[in-house]
């Protein structure tokens, strides 16, 4: 199977062609010292058709490199596909910006096809932890810890940061992917798609009944993920663009302007069908 980065760029080529090769309206970078710390971890790429795609920036110096090398003014007017192709390269900043472009193209595809990802009330990606289950979490999502604990499930967190490893009140943090082998259900941050660890992580999840990729960055068409055994993708899409952009530019929280959703493999129409729905 081709690397997931190549699969997504190939899909971006087809989506962009079907959409008439949309151009970038603006690249929005977070305020360097935004008041909303979590909401300031992402960039937002806006297309001329109105779609907005996110990408996570707080990873291995990506934000500083992107700010130094990608001028938002220069990005405006570019074909989104030109940026999307950077996702399959080795430059971390270009990869992050490329993924934002793929997410924006995906969101524009959904809109043009008249298909809306099903809304969701939470951020667990349809994991639905239950008492007695062993839940795996790839990347420490502190806001979700209470949800898993309240369900009576056991939680193991896979992290890259050694300082987090060890036993905690209601969960265990490990650096060893092999510890995911005993998990019943697993949810992963979408950053595995930016640091080239997706395939290795999925290889360690072979015994799980349900695997979810979640986070604001998970705004892409899910087909390459479903082909690799992922069961659901939980992302966010902007519902109120003017409200979102005003909050984003001012460094305020913007979650109220973006709705959470979950795309499940069993009910997703597939990218081929979505492409067919565009006249």
N, C-alpha and C positions, 0 to 999 in steps of 0.2 A: 504494500500500500504506500502511495506517495506521501511525503511529509504533509502534515496538516496545513502548514503554511502554503505549500504549493497548491494544495487542493482549494484553499480559500482564494488565492490569487486567480486561479483558473475560473472559479465561480464568479469572481468580481469582474473578470473580462466579459463574461456572458451577460451578467446583470447590467453592467454599464452600457453595453451595446444595445440591450433591449430598452433601456431607459433613455437612450439618445445621448449617451456620454455626458452625464450631468457634471457641472463645474462647481467648484467650491465658492460659496458666498463669503465665508469667514472661518478662520481658525481662532477659537476662543481659548486662551490660556488662563488658568486660575490666577487670582491675586496672589502674589508671592507670600503675603502674610494674611491670608483670608481668615475671617473670624470663624467660619465653619470649617474646621480642620478636615473632617472626612470628605465634605463636599468639595474641598479644594485639592483633592488628590487626582483629579481627572482633567483632561482637556476635552473640548467639545468641537467637533468639526461639523459645520453647517453647510449644507448644499443649497444651490440656488432654488431647488424645488421645495425647500423647507425642512427636509429631513436632517436629523442631528445624530451623530454617532460619537460615543465616548471612547476614551482609552485611558488606562491607568498610568500615571506618571511617576509615582513614588517607588521606583524600582531601580536600584543600581545606578544612580546618577542620570537616569533618563531625562528627568525634567530639565536639569541644567543643560544637558547636551541639546535638547530640543529647542530650548530658548535661545541658545547660542547660534544654532545653525538653521533654524526654520523661522523666517520672518513672516508673521501672520499676513502682512501686507502683500508679500510676494506669493503667498499661497492662494490668495483671493483670485479667482478667475482661472485657476488651474483645473484641468480635468481631474476629477476625483480618482480615476483609475491610475493616473500617474503616481499619486501618493500611495494608493492601495498596493501597487507592485512592490513597494518597499517592505511590506510585511514578510516577504519570502527571502529577504536579504539577511545580512549578518550585522547590520548597523542597528543597535538597540533603539535609537531615537527614531530612525526611519521606520523601524518595525512597529513601534508604538503608534506613530502617526498613520502608518499604513493600515493598522487594525482599526483606528478610528474611521478611516475612509471606508473600509469594508463594512463596518457597522452602519455608517450613514447610508451607503448604497443598499444595504439589507433593509433598513427602515424605509427607504424610499420605495423599494420593491414591494414591501408589505402594503404601503399606502396606495401605490398605483394599481396593485392587484385587488384592492378592496378587501384585504384580509387583515384582521387585527389579532395579534397574539392574545390569548385568553388572559384576562386580568387576574391578579393574585393578591391575596390579603397579606402575605408574609414573604420573607426572603429565603425560605428554606428550599425552594425549587421542587416542591411536591414530595419532599422526603418523608414528612409525617412520622417523626420518631415515636416509638411506642415502648412501653415498659418492658424491660428485659432485653431490648435490642442493643446491639453494639454499633454505634454510629461513628463513622470516620469523617473527619473534617480536615481538608487540605488547605492550610492557611488558617490562622487563628482569627475567627470572627467573634470578637468579644460580645457584640450585641445578641448573638444567637446562642450563646452558652446557656443562658437561663431557660430558653425554650426547650433545649435538649434535656437539661437537668430536670425541668418540671415534668417532662413526659416519663421520667423514670428510666431513661436509657443511659447506657454507659457510653462515654465519649473518649475517643482517641484522636488527638490532633497531630497532623504531620506538619512540621515546620522546618525552615532552612536556618533559622536563627538559633544557634546553640544556647544562648542565654535564656531561652524560653523553655528548654527541655526539662522534664521532670514531672513529679506528681503534684497536682494541685487539688483544690477542694473538691471539685466535681468533674475533673477531667485529667487526662494524662497527655503530655506533649512529648513527642518522639521525633528523632531525626531520621529514623529508619523506615522507608516505605514498606518494608516487609511486614510491619505491624498492622498494615491495613488489610492483610489477607483474611483476618477473622471478622471483619466488619460486615454487618448485614446491609447497611446502606451508607453511601458516601456522598458528601457534598464538597465541591472544590471551588476555590476562587478561580476566576477567569484569568488570573495572572499566569497560570500554567501555560496559557497560550501566548504569553509574551516572553517568557524565559526559557522556552523550548524544553519544558519538562512534561508536557502533556502526555506523550506516548509512554514515557517511563512510569508516570503516575498511574495511568490506566492499566498498565501491565501488572501493577501491584493490587489492582482492585478486582481481580478476576472472580472472586467468590461473592461479590456484593450483588444483592437482588435489585438494587436501584442506585444509579450514579447520576448526580446532578452537577451541572456547571452553573455557578450563580455569580451575580454581581452586575453593577451598572455597565461594565465593559462587555458583558455577554449579550450584545445587541445584534449579533450576526445571524445569518441564516444557519440553522443548526445541522444541516445535512451531513457535513464531514464529521461532526461530533457523533451523530446518531450512527453513522457507519462504523465508528470505533467503539460502540457499545454504550455510549451515554444514553440515558433514558429521558432526561428532561433538562431544559435550559431555562434558567430564571434570570431575566434581565429587566431593564427599564427603558421606557420610551417617553419622549417629551410629549406632553399633551397640551401644554400652553406655552408655545414658543416665546411670545413676547415677555410673559412673566418669568420664564426660565432665564432668558438672556439678560433681563434686567438684574435678577438676583445673582446670576453667575458673574456678571461684570462688576457688581458691587461687593463680591466676596461674601454674599449671604447664602444661607441654606436654600437649596433649590428643589429639594425632594418633593415639595407640595405641587410642583409643576410637571412632575414626571411620574407616570404610573408603573407599578410593578406588574410583571406578567410571567407566566410559565408556559413554555412550549413543550408538550409531551410528545414523545416519538409516536405513540399509538394514535394520536389524533391530528398530527401535523400533515397538511396536504402535500408537502414536498416542494422543493424549489422548482422542479419541472412544471408542476401544475401552476405555481404562482407566475412563472414566466409566460405560460400559455394564456393567463388571464389578462395580460397587458395587450391592448390592441396595437 
